[in-house]
């Protein structure tokens, strides 16, 4: 069982306001941090307008369980309303090498 990075790329739906979208992020973060296996999440935007949501999970299994729960949960619904569903691409990537920050300080 290896750690897994969930990488979801997407664009906002036409007419969506970026600030309104970002305001929905708090509810999603409050939900995701409570999920078993959650380690870290970052949301970023590329120059071409593509958003990347990276979530680090303990394992592929915990990532998949959270993904199933995500679609049924109330907290993500406001955020999902801003996303162009046709542009969503989700990948689960196994972590092959990693070094936590606290180990960098002692190196």
Backbone as ProteinMPNN parsed JSONL, in Angstrom:
{"seq_chain_A": "XXXXXXXXXXXXXXXXXXXXXXXXXXXXXXXXXXXXXXXXXXXXXXXXXXXXXXXXXXXXXXXXXXXXXXXXXXXXXXXXXXXXXXXXXXXXXXXXXXXXXXXXXXX", "coords_chain_A": {"N_chain_A": [[0.851, -1.176, 0.0], [0.762, 2.088, -1.023], [1.439, 5.601, -0.577], [-0.654, 8.053, -2.112], [-1.173, 10.427, -4.671], [-3.782, 12.462, -5.509], [-4.763, 13.967, -8.39], [-6.565, 16.452, -9.776], [-7.633, 18.063, -12.575], [-9.199, 20.918, -14.036], [-11.456, 23.278, -15.6], [-13.139, 26.36, -14.961], [-16.671, 26.779, -15.244], [-18.253, 28.506, -17.942], [-18.778, 31.939, -17.445], [-18.442, 31.824, -14.72], [-17.339, 33.234, -11.661], [-14.17, 33.76, -10.45], [-13.451, 34.535, -7.787], [-15.803, 33.982, -6.359], [-15.882, 31.228, -6.724], [-13.534, 30.501, -5.301], [-14.357, 31.152, -2.741], [-15.944, 29.033, -2.056], [-14.183, 27.123, -1.385], [-13.406, 26.81, 1.325], [-15.405, 25.29, 2.616], [-15.048, 22.848, 1.31], [-12.41, 22.23, 2.037], [-12.754, 21.993, 4.831], [-14.298, 19.709, 4.868], [-12.672, 17.745, 3.576], [-10.401, 17.46, 5.234], [-11.308, 15.909, 7.281], [-11.489, 13.37, 6.335], [-10.647, 9.902, 6.34], [-7.25, 8.993, 6.01], [-6.412, 11.321, 4.784], [-3.833, 13.644, 3.932], [-2.693, 16.068, 2.841], [-3.562, 19.045, 1.037], [-3.691, 21.058, -1.895], [-4.622, 23.805, -3.896], [-4.422, 25.138, -7.07], [-3.845, 27.381, -9.867], [-3.257, 27.343, -13.296], [-1.576, 29.267, -15.876], [-3.116, 29.143, -18.204], [-5.693, 29.028, -17.307], [-6.498, 26.618, -16.324], [-7.338, 24.744, -13.514], [-5.743, 23.071, -10.814], [-6.178, 20.603, -8.514], [-4.648, 19.21, -5.899], [-4.38, 16.414, -3.89], [-3.037, 14.731, -1.223], [-2.941, 11.425, -0.186], [-3.084, 8.73, 2.174], [-3.229, 6.232, 0.975], [-4.16, 4.538, -2.108], [-6.613, 3.341, -1.724], [-7.809, 4.856, 0.384], [-8.002, 7.279, -0.94], [-9.815, 6.664, -3.003], [-12.081, 5.947, -1.505], [-12.653, 8.396, -0.269], [-13.181, 9.882, -2.558], [-15.559, 8.703, -3.492], [-17.244, 9.34, -1.336], [-17.118, 12.098, -1.502], [-18.639, 12.846, -3.738], [-21.178, 12.395, -2.815], [-21.47, 14.048, -0.649], [-22.629, 17.064, 1.005], [-21.075, 19.397, 1.341], [-19.197, 19.832, -0.864], [-20.865, 20.59, -2.978], [-21.455, 23.315, -3.682], [-18.99, 24.2, -4.683], [-18.613, 22.42, -6.815], [-20.57, 23.284, -8.567], [-19.447, 25.39, -9.948], [-17.657, 24.284, -11.712], [-16.65, 23.258, -14.955], [-17.828, 20.43, -16.108], [-17.088, 18.927, -18.321], [-14.401, 19.332, -18.607], [-13.018, 18.091, -16.612], [-10.416, 16.135, -15.297], [-9.296, 13.405, -13.643], [-6.714, 11.894, -11.804], [-4.994, 9.258, -10.156], [-2.03, 8.978, -8.571], [0.742, 7.012, -7.752], [2.916, 7.532, -5.0], [6.286, 7.528, -5.355], [8.663, 8.337, -4.267], [9.465, 10.299, -1.457], [10.014, 12.944, 0.884], [9.528, 14.088, 4.006], [9.118, 17.456, 5.327], [10.214, 17.894, 7.93], [12.331, 16.116, 7.947], [14.043, 17.263, 6.148], [15.124, 19.434, 7.491], [16.838, 18.228, 9.316], [18.775, 17.13, 7.793]], "CA_chain_A": [[0.0, 0.0, 0.0], [1.624, 3.267, -1.093], [0.792, 6.907, -0.574], [-1.221, 8.373, -3.424], [-1.54, 11.817, -4.969], [-4.948, 12.63, -6.38], [-4.602, 15.196, -9.154], [-7.761, 16.746, -10.549], [-7.539, 19.303, -13.344], [-10.508, 21.349, -14.54], [-11.663, 24.704, -15.858], [-14.409, 26.843, -14.444], [-17.746, 26.903, -16.226], [-18.385, 29.826, -18.546], [-19.52, 32.896, -16.628], [-18.126, 31.672, -13.302], [-16.44, 34.233, -11.088], [-13.094, 33.09, -9.726], [-13.517, 34.812, -6.347], [-16.943, 33.227, -5.82], [-15.429, 29.845, -6.69], [-12.583, 30.35, -4.197], [-15.09, 31.242, -1.476], [-16.508, 27.712, -1.753], [-13.076, 26.239, -1.031], [-13.343, 26.557, 2.768], [-16.285, 24.157, 2.932], [-14.412, 21.639, 0.789], [-11.27, 21.927, 2.912], [-13.264, 21.513, 6.121], [-14.78, 18.341, 4.659], [-11.605, 16.821, 3.194], [-9.474, 17.192, 6.341], [-11.936, 14.923, 8.17], [-11.543, 12.074, 5.669], [-9.562, 8.973, 6.692], [-6.147, 8.912, 5.066], [-6.032, 12.629, 4.244], [-2.539, 14.158, 4.373], [-2.376, 17.433, 2.417], [-4.284, 19.486, -0.153], [-3.329, 22.353, -2.462], [-5.4, 24.197, -5.068], [-3.655, 26.119, -7.828], [-4.375, 27.703, -11.193], [-2.232, 27.545, -14.322], [-1.726, 30.476, -16.68], [-4.16, 28.962, -19.227], [-7.005, 28.965, -16.667], [-6.745, 25.277, -15.797], [-7.129, 24.588, -12.076], [-5.213, 21.779, -10.382], [-6.458, 20.296, -7.11], [-3.78, 18.105, -5.493], [-4.661, 15.902, -2.544], [-2.16, 13.626, -0.848], [-3.658, 10.439, 0.611], [-2.309, 7.632, 2.749], [-3.231, 5.104, 0.045], [-5.144, 4.604, -3.181], [-7.909, 2.948, -1.161], [-8.422, 5.982, 1.095], [-8.337, 8.277, -1.955], [-11.033, 6.227, -3.684], [-13.184, 6.043, -0.553], [-12.981, 9.812, -0.132], [-13.785, 10.306, -3.817], [-16.953, 8.255, -3.495], [-17.966, 10.132, -0.337], [-17.122, 13.481, -1.983], [-19.748, 13.066, -4.669], [-22.445, 12.315, -2.081], [-21.463, 15.019, 0.45], [-23.225, 18.379, 0.753], [-20.07, 20.463, 1.366], [-18.6, 20.157, -2.17], [-21.846, 20.919, -4.027], [-21.317, 24.702, -4.154], [-17.781, 24.28, -5.501], [-18.831, 21.661, -8.05], [-21.443, 24.057, -9.457], [-18.611, 26.306, -10.723], [-16.714, 23.54, -12.55], [-17.081, 22.733, -16.251], [-17.683, 18.973, -15.962], [-16.446, 18.372, -19.522], [-12.954, 19.554, -18.559], [-12.453, 17.417, -15.441], [-9.541, 14.979, -15.501], [-8.811, 12.949, -12.354], [-5.708, 10.845, -11.819], [-4.411, 8.825, -8.891], [-0.632, 8.718, -8.862], [1.454, 6.46, -6.597], [4.114, 8.258, -4.57], [7.43, 6.628, -5.468], [9.704, 8.847, -3.384], [9.034, 11.498, -0.744], [10.791, 13.276, 2.073], [8.802, 15.114, 4.774], [9.866, 18.68, 5.631], [11.001, 17.773, 9.159], [13.552, 15.389, 7.627], [14.925, 18.178, 5.408], [15.808, 20.273, 8.463], [17.88, 17.473, 10.018], [19.74, 16.58, 6.829]], "C_chain_A": [[0.895, 1.236, 0.0], [0.79, 4.539, -1.038], [0.383, 7.245, -2.004], [-1.49, 9.866, -3.521], [-2.732, 11.778, -5.91], [-4.777, 13.978, -7.069], [-5.834, 15.379, -10.04], [-7.545, 18.074, -11.259], [-8.917, 19.619, -13.917], [-10.455, 22.826, -14.874], [-13.008, 25.088, -15.249], [-15.418, 26.954, -15.585], [-17.808, 28.342, -16.736], [-19.244, 30.723, -17.654], [-19.247, 32.802, -15.136], [-17.147, 32.754, -12.861], [-15.442, 33.53, -10.178], [-13.185, 33.31, -8.214], [-14.665, 34.052, -5.693], [-16.587, 31.743, -5.719], [-14.514, 29.612, -5.496], [-13.274, 30.416, -2.834], [-15.729, 29.911, -1.092], [-15.439, 26.74, -1.26], [-13.033, 25.889, 0.453], [-14.208, 25.366, 3.159], [-15.678, 22.845, 2.471], [-13.228, 21.251, 1.674], [-11.722, 21.386, 4.261], [-13.77, 20.076, 6.022], [-13.602, 17.38, 4.452], [-10.663, 16.503, 4.354], [-10.015, 16.15, 7.315], [-11.943, 13.512, 7.576], [-10.37, 11.186, 6.084], [-8.5, 8.94, 5.605], [-5.699, 10.228, 4.479], [-4.687, 13.067, 4.812], [-2.328, 15.639, 4.055], [-3.192, 17.766, 1.173], [-3.787, 20.853, -0.583], [-4.157, 22.583, -3.724], [-4.626, 25.301, -5.775], [-4.291, 26.335, -9.2], [-3.218, 27.972, -12.143], [-2.558, 28.791, -15.141], [-2.85, 30.36, -17.717], [-5.563, 28.858, -18.637], [-7.376, 27.593, -16.149], [-6.412, 25.26, -14.31], [-6.61, 23.187, -11.811], [-5.482, 21.652, -8.887], [-5.643, 19.05, -6.773], [-4.128, 17.7, -4.074], [-3.768, 14.692, -2.318], [-2.913, 12.736, 0.131], [-2.71, 9.364, 1.103], [-2.175, 6.464, 1.78], [-4.236, 5.353, -1.069], [-6.531, 4.295, -2.641], [-8.583, 4.115, -0.44], [-8.797, 7.097, 0.124], [-9.65, 7.921, -2.649], [-12.255, 6.311, -2.764], [-13.624, 7.491, -0.392], [-13.645, 10.343, -1.403], [-15.244, 9.91, -3.911], [-17.795, 9.075, -2.52], [-18.118, 11.581, -0.783], [-18.348, 13.758, -2.844], [-21.105, 13.033, -3.976], [-22.572, 13.381, -1.002], [-22.096, 16.349, 0.033], [-22.166, 19.478, 0.578], [-19.477, 20.798, -0.003], [-19.573, 20.694, -3.214], [-21.703, 22.344, -4.559], [-20.098, 24.848, -5.059], [-17.996, 23.583, -6.847], [-19.691, 22.417, -9.05], [-20.652, 25.014, -10.349], [-17.762, 25.602, -11.783], [-17.358, 23.057, -13.844], [-16.794, 21.235, -16.25], [-16.97, 18.329, -17.144], [-14.927, 18.483, -19.48], [-12.265, 18.805, -17.423], [-11.623, 16.201, -15.852], [-8.973, 14.604, -14.137], [-7.825, 11.813, -12.544], [-5.307, 10.514, -10.389], [-3.0, 8.338, -9.195], [0.071, 8.154, -7.631], [2.688, 7.304, -6.278], [5.272, 7.261, -4.562], [8.601, 7.052, -4.593], [9.179, 10.124, -2.741], [9.93, 11.71, 0.466], [10.052, 14.383, 2.82], [9.701, 16.295, 5.143], [10.728, 18.535, 6.869], [12.303, 16.992, 8.923], [14.538, 16.278, 6.881], [15.736, 19.021, 6.381], [16.957, 19.537, 9.151], [18.935, 16.898, 9.093], [21.029, 17.389, 6.779]], "O_chain_A": [[1.699, 1.419, 0.915], [-0.387, 4.557, -1.398], [0.992, 6.784, -2.97], [-1.973, 10.488, -2.574], [-2.693, 11.145, -6.964], [-4.659, 15.009, -6.407], [-6.107, 14.572, -10.928], [-7.302, 19.095, -10.614], [-9.696, 18.722, -14.239], [-9.529, 23.535, -14.481], [-13.888, 24.249, -15.053], [-15.054, 27.193, -16.736], [-17.45, 29.277, -16.02], [-20.3, 30.312, -17.173], [-19.762, 33.609, -14.362], [-16.242, 33.132, -13.605], [-15.82, 32.804, -9.259], [-13.013, 32.366, -7.443], [-14.512, 33.533, -4.588], [-16.947, 31.079, -4.747], [-14.689, 28.642, -4.758], [-12.813, 29.794, -1.876], [-16.023, 29.687, 0.082], [-15.76, 25.656, -0.773], [-12.657, 24.771, 0.805], [-13.783, 24.524, 3.95], [-15.781, 21.835, 3.167], [-13.063, 20.081, 2.018], [-11.142, 20.431, 4.777], [-13.681, 19.316, 6.986], [-13.545, 16.323, 5.081], [-10.171, 15.378, 4.447], [-9.253, 15.573, 8.09], [-12.357, 12.563, 8.241], [-9.235, 11.654, 6.172], [-8.818, 8.869, 4.418], [-4.71, 10.269, 3.747], [-4.417, 12.897, 6.001], [-1.839, 16.387, 4.9], [-3.481, 16.892, 0.357], [-3.495, 21.708, 0.254], [-4.365, 21.666, -4.519], [-4.222, 26.283, -5.151], [-5.157, 25.573, -9.629], [-2.31, 28.741, -11.827], [-3.677, 29.301, -15.099], [-3.469, 31.364, -18.072], [-6.525, 28.625, -19.37], [-8.458, 27.416, -15.591], [-5.34, 25.705, -13.897], [-6.985, 22.233, -12.493], [-5.062, 22.497, -8.097], [-5.91, 17.967, -7.294], [-4.168, 18.532, -3.168], [-3.748, 13.755, -3.116], [-3.45, 13.203, 1.136], [-1.659, 9.126, 0.508], [-1.148, 5.785, 1.753], [-5.06, 6.264, -0.986], [-7.513, 4.915, -3.051], [-9.778, 4.348, -0.619], [-9.795, 7.787, 0.331], [-10.499, 8.787, -2.856], [-13.337, 6.703, -3.201], [-14.819, 7.786, -0.378], [-14.563, 11.159, -1.331], [-16.077, 10.697, -4.361], [-18.922, 9.458, -2.835], [-19.124, 12.223, -0.483], [-19.01, 14.785, -2.689], [-22.078, 13.583, -4.492], [-23.667, 13.602, -0.485], [-22.095, 16.708, -1.144], [-22.34, 20.383, -0.238], [-19.268, 21.979, -0.281], [-19.137, 21.208, -4.244], [-21.819, 22.562, -5.765], [-20.156, 25.534, -6.08], [-17.603, 24.104, -7.891], [-19.558, 22.215, -10.257], [-21.143, 25.41, -11.406], [-17.206, 26.261, -12.662], [-18.465, 22.518, -13.837], [-15.641, 20.822, -16.379], [-16.319, 17.296, -16.986], [-14.237, 17.801, -20.237], [-11.044, 18.881, -17.29], [-12.06, 15.361, -16.639], [-8.246, 15.393, -13.534], [-8.053, 10.894, -13.33], [-5.284, 11.387, -9.521], [-2.804, 7.405, -9.975], [0.003, 8.76, -6.562], [3.41, 7.733, -7.179], [5.235, 6.265, -3.839], [9.434, 6.227, -4.219], [8.527, 10.935, -3.399], [10.522, 10.77, 0.995], [9.957, 15.504, 2.32], [10.917, 16.138, 5.256], [11.867, 19.002, 6.876], [13.278, 17.201, 9.644], [15.747, 16.069, 6.974], [16.909, 19.298, 6.13], [17.948, 20.162, 9.528], [19.881, 16.253, 9.546], [21.937, 17.056, 6.018]]}, "name": "protein", "num_of_chains": 1, "seq": "XXXXXXXXXXXXXXXXXXXXXXXXXXXXXXXXXXXXXXXXXXXXXXXXXXXXXXXXXXXXXXXXXXXXXXXXXXXXXXXXXXXXXXXXXXXXXXXXXXXXXXXXXXX"}
